Amino acid sequence: MLLNTYLLFDGQCEAAFKLYARLFNGKIEAMIPHAGSPAEQQVPPEWQQKIMHARLVVKDQVLMGSDAPPGRYRHPQGFSVSIQVNEATEAERVFKELSDKGNAVMPIQETFWATRFGMLVDQFGIPWMVNCPKEEYLQKPEDAEVPRARAS
């Protein structure tokens, strides 16, 4: 099973994914506009070039998104996209670039669990957490196994 984040934008999906691809050295595998698709008749003419599905691959991780249909966008709340990095300088770089034209909610700094941790909302309204954990808080492979529910 895979869990992937799917982000909704207010008409800025393409610009956001181009920034994320550059910032995270990822590859955009899909950037599908409404025009030319079966969904093209479901959106107004000015929305034809807006994105109905985008897919960004960064190493073995996937981030997906789209532009919410007109009148259906809701400001993101109740979650953050969490970025884990191994070097403090990388955490600072990612935080600086994501917060450019956005809003730093918690400036990047040292915490008891991280050499660097910060929270921000990027220029597209997406909330992020940037984390560079201290050695003693790194997740080990044996910690990653999720217990399975028992059959009744």
Secondary structure, DSSP 8 states (H G I E B T S, - for coil): ----EEEEESS-HHHHHHHHHHHHT-EEEEEEESTTSTTGGGS-GGGTTSEEEEEEEETTEEEEEEE--TT------S--EEEE-S-HHHHHHHHHHHHTTSEEEEEEE--SSEEEEEEEE-TTS-EEEEEEE-GGG---GGG---------
